[in-house]
């Protein structure tokens, strides 16, 4: 496996907020442990079995990764309670918009964890995220992702056969996601 690049995590906001909620958020931000932004790309012959991820989106639609074979699927594991997830959400939206305009065979899906569908939907609306997300399912999605997304945020790219082709553990950027998509599409 080749390992390349690091993404620098931004600092948390809320400095000087003396409200109880502000102080609690500062403690949560400091206590949260995320991936380091490591990028892992798997050669086609190193990829495992196709991911079999199914679930219900925040709006109640049934979704399955198997229905998207033939496309690159970008999966982002996130939670609105996770500071790096919040920080990367505009970058993921930018990547989604860029790839959607390019008409490349790419599908985006969020995988929300550890919160109610109402909380997740309200967060996505507030930050302007337009791609869908799966509801928290008690950890079944994380199991389906073959232990490649143990801590949010994590972004996985499935190849056209549904196998994990790349992952970013920790906060990512639009440039990283679009670059990884282009790499996987270039495989033929």
ChimeraX attribute file (.defattr): number of C-alpha atoms within 10 A of each C-alpha:
attribute: neighborCount
match mode: 1-to-1
recipient: residues
	/A:1	8
	/A:2	8
	/A:3	10
	/A:4	10
	/A:5	11
	/A:6	15
	/A:7	16
	/A:8	11
	/A:9	17
	/A:10	11
	/A:11	11
	/A:12	14
	/A:13	12
	/A:14	15
	/A:15	10
	/A:16	9
	/A:17	13
	/A:18	10
	/A:19	10
	/A:20	9
	/A:21	11
	/A:22	15
	/A:23	15
	/A:24	13
	/A:25	19
	/A:26	17
	/A:27	11
	/A:28	15
	/A:29	18
	/A:30	11
	/A:31	9
	/A:32	11
	/A:33	14
	/A:34	19
	/A:35	17
	/A:36	16
	/A:37	22
	/A:38	17
	/A:39	21
	/A:40	18
	/A:41	21
	/A:42	17
	/A:43	14
	/A:44	13
	/A:45	6
	/A:46	11
	/A:47	16
	/A:48	13
	/A:49	10
	/A:50	19
	/A:51	20
	/A:52	16
	/A:53	17
	/A:54	17
	/A:55	19
	/A:56	17
	/A:57	20
	/A:58	23
	/A:59	13
	/A:60	11
	/A:61	11
	/A:62	11
	/A:63	17
	/A:64	14
	/A:65	20
	/A:66	14
	/A:67	11
	/A:68	17
	/A:69	16
	/A:70	14
	/A:71	18
	/A:72	25
	/A:73	25
	/A:74	24
	/A:75	22
	/A:76	26
	/A:77	25
	/A:78	27
	/A:79	22
	/A:80	20
	/A:81	18
	/A:82	18
	/A:83	25
	/A:84	25
	/A:85	22
	/A:86	18
	/A:87	19
	/A:88	20
	/A:89	23
	/A:90	16
	/A:91	19
	/A:92	27
	/A:93	19
	/A:94	18
	/A:95	21
	/A:96	23
	/A:97	15
	/A:98	15
	/A:99	20
	/A:100	14
	/A:101	9
	/A:102	10
	/A:103	8
	/A:104	14
	/A:105	15
	/A:106	21
	/A:107	19
	/A:108	20
	/A:109	19
	/A:110	21
	/A:111	25
	/A:112	26
	/A:113	24
	/A:114	15
	/A:115	15
	/A:116	13
	/A:117	21
	/A:118	12
	/A:119	13
	/A:120	23
	/A:121	19
	/A:122	13
	/A:123	16
	/A:124	19
	/A:125	10
	/A:126	9
	/A:127	12
	/A:128	12
	/A:129	20
	/A:130	12
	/A:131	14
	/A:132	18
	/A:133	27
	/A:134	28
	/A:135	24
	/A:136	23
	/A:137	18
	/A:138	10
	/A:139	12
	/A:140	12
	/A:141	23
	/A:142	19
	/A:143	14
	/A:144	15
	/A:145	19
	/A:146	15
	/A:147	10
	/A:148	17
	/A:149	24
	/A:150	16
	/A:151	17
	/A:152	23
	/A:153	29
	/A:154	24
	/A:155	26
	/A:156	25
	/A:157	25
	/A:158	27
	/A:159	25
	/A:160	21
	/A:161	18
	/A:162	24
	/A:163	23
	/A:164	27
	/A:165	25
	/A:166	23
	/A:167	25
	/A:168	28
	/A:169	24
	/A:170	26
	/A:171	28
	/A:172	29
	/A:173	20
	/A:174	20
	/A:175	14
	/A:176	17
	/A:177	24
	/A:178	18
	/A:179	13
	/A:180	22
	/A:181	24
	/A:182	14
	/A:183	14
	/A:184	21
	/A:185	16
	/A:186	8
	/A:187	10
	/A:188	6
